Amino acid sequence: MKVTFQIEGGSPVQIECNAGDNLLELARRANVAIDAPCSGNGSCGKCRVKLVEGSLDTFPSRHITDEEYEAGWRLSCNCKVLSDCTVFVPDIASAYQSRMKTADLSSPKEVAIFEEAQKQLLSSGIRFENNFRCAVVTMEAPSLDDTMPDNERLTWAIQAELGVQQVQIPYPVMVKLAHTLRRYNWQVAVKGELRGDSFLCMEICDPADTTLVGCAIDIGTTTVTMVLTDLQTGKLLAKGSSGNGQIRYGADVINRIIEQGKEGGKKKLQDAIIKETLTPIIARLCRDANISARSVLRLCVAANTTMNHLFVGVDAESVRMEPYIPSFFGWEGLLAGDLKLPANPLAPVLIAPNIGSYVGGDITAGTLAAGLWDRDEMSLFIDLGTNGEIVFGNRDFMMSCACSAGPAFEGGDISCGMRATDGAIEACTLDVATMEPTLTIVGEPGQKPVGICGSGIIDIISELFRCGIINARGQFVREGDRVKRDQHGMGRYVLSDAAHSETGREISINEVDIDNFIRAKGAIFSAIDTLLSAVDMTVDMIDTVYVAGGIGSGINMKNSVNIGMLPDVPLDKYHYIGNSSLTGAYAMVISDEANAKCTELGANMTYLELSTHPGYMDNFVAACFLPHTDSRLFPSSHQDI
């Protein structure tokens, strides 16, 4: 039998199957993008599809109303195929990858942040220099009187031009040597890396092509961002981003580790990041910069520990199992050709070193860019994304930890939650008297709301609490036109009724949603509190707070403090530093000294495993209120009714 996926705005995709096959698994096999943050366990309700023809075996779900069920809506994760069928996949299901909102790397704000990080590294004595070189060499054409082989002819020319003693010409260069030398009449550009008195020849090409390119990559659990840079000047050549193709296997690292443990799982997850995500971005950026992919001579990847394992195709099961030991912290000798990345096959792939099972290279790279390691002041570094990673310290010491905040910051575990794609409510203010909302929505002017993303959830909960609509437990205590209750008395606040939403469904936030988010924000603050306690320090000893990461670009710091997610310190101590992971990876690509410093940071940073820390759970429980059970920690937070 066959299943046809009708993708909104796209071409139909058909796949053969057997009776009883799971619909979500079939979509994954057919490479059809259906958002499944919970990886198909039925808890998130995001993998909605509409049955058009045929029959599916399913069971009731609290996420599908009786009216929606009658209209054909199903959760793909709990459907088994009974016959040939056709299902409609709404555009929002695939928008997580194709239209996910990420920080605009070309915006004046992001450019300024990037440049400031470069200045910080330079002021710390990090030189932006490397050993990659390009030389244009000219040789005499062979003749019956001069029968020197091509490789020796090239070797002599390189030795004379660069003053090296030895020249290595690897296989990928040798196989194209004869053709290239003759095509360009014995004058070619030679690209490679100096290694002492030796030169590794990585590419020979058109003498007009003298650009040496580096590629910096931030692999986030949700999004992937990338820049191409000139290795000689440091100039940015092209920038791009997209959703991480692994998202359809789960929103968090635990679900992805479970998925990769299944038969063929490691290859599926590796293909999702390399073939479906990185390869198209690199190809697009090379076109934009008008360069050959073979000119990319060095890459650097900054990612969390799990993403690093899935990227290189190494079993990540031990990362989530006590005693939480990853297969590697650092990796040397990895080449682009090993992973079949669209770059020079001899290009080294640097991996920013991991620190622990849940604090990875994205944090070492981010710490490098933030410059904590070169300051006397006590700094708190917070990377807010799918996971929360935290570093505290200065030039004398640095401690790190990670907390499992769950998928709430990406809209998971929230009934109307979504990622920051078109239609997401990303900011909100409420009128205290009328309780009417003013919404900011991702997308073009006039865009109707589809759901709520992480920054919007923070604003909404903060505003509901400020206006006295909910209490410290997140329960509705004030009635009004926008406060509705179900048959069980559970309250919800309606942001948009069905008539004014993009989907024709009500957009609201209920007490279960608020409770889920309170636990997520509680995980962040309790991690900060535990980390400070571990070094016998308190919040008032923090001099500067650096906030990085995807969600960090859009959140309202004041509202984050008001709900007890971030420490109650003067707001002028908070600094958003953009995608510090990408900035650090960029520095590692173009600077050998930055690469060495990041390796040093990874080796010297102390990692605190919160899951085994005796005080963490007590701190977590105390933080699961608005803003906290200890009001002394949040003196500036109050309800303004």
Secondary structure as UniProt FT lines:
FT   STRAND          2..7
FT   TURN            8..9
FT   STRAND          13..16
FT   TURN            19..20
FT   HELIX           23..29
FT   TURN            30..31
FT   TURN            37..38
FT   STRAND          48..53
FT   STRAND          56..57
FT   TURN            62..63
FT   HELIX           66..70
FT   TURN            71..72
FT   STRAND          73..75
FT   HELIX           76..78
FT   STRAND          80..81
FT   STRAND          85..89
FT   HELIX           91..98
FT   TURN            105..106
FT   HELIX           108..123
FT   TURN            124..125
FT   STRAND          132..138
FT   HELIX           150..162
FT   STRAND          166..168
FT   HELIX           171..183
FT   TURN            184..186
FT   STRAND          187..195
FT   TURN            196..197
FT   STRAND          198..205
FT   TURN            207..208
FT   STRAND          213..219
FT   STRAND          223..230
FT   TURN            231..233
FT   STRAND          236..243
FT   HELIX           245..249
FT   HELIX           253..260
FT   TURN            263..264
FT   HELIX           265..273
FT   HELIX           274..278
FT   HELIX           279..289
FT   HELIX           293..295
FT   STRAND          296..303
FT   HELIX           305..312
FT   HELIX           317..320
FT   TURN            322..324
FT   HELIX           336..339
FT   TURN            345..346
FT   STRAND          348..351
FT   HELIX           361..370
FT   HELIX           372..374
FT   STRAND          379..384
FT   STRAND          388..393
FT   STRAND          398..403
FT   HELIX           406..410
FT   TURN            411..413
FT   TURN            415..416
FT   TURN            422..423
FT   STRAND          424..430
FT   TURN            432..434
FT   STRAND          437..441
FT   TURN            445..446
FT   STRAND          451..452
FT   HELIX           454..466
FT   TURN            467..468
FT   TURN            472..473
FT   TURN            481..482
FT   STRAND          483..485
FT   TURN            487..488
FT   STRAND          491..496
FT   HELIX           498..500
FT   STRAND          507..510
FT   HELIX           511..534
FT   TURN            535..536
FT   HELIX           539..541
FT   STRAND          544..548
FT   HELIX           551..553
FT   HELIX           557..562
FT   TURN            563..564
FT   HELIX           571..573
FT   STRAND          574..576
FT   HELIX           580..590
FT   HELIX           592..604
FT   STRAND          606..607
FT   HELIX           610..612
FT   TURN            614..615
FT   HELIX           616..623
FT   HELIX           631..633
FT   TURN            635..636
//
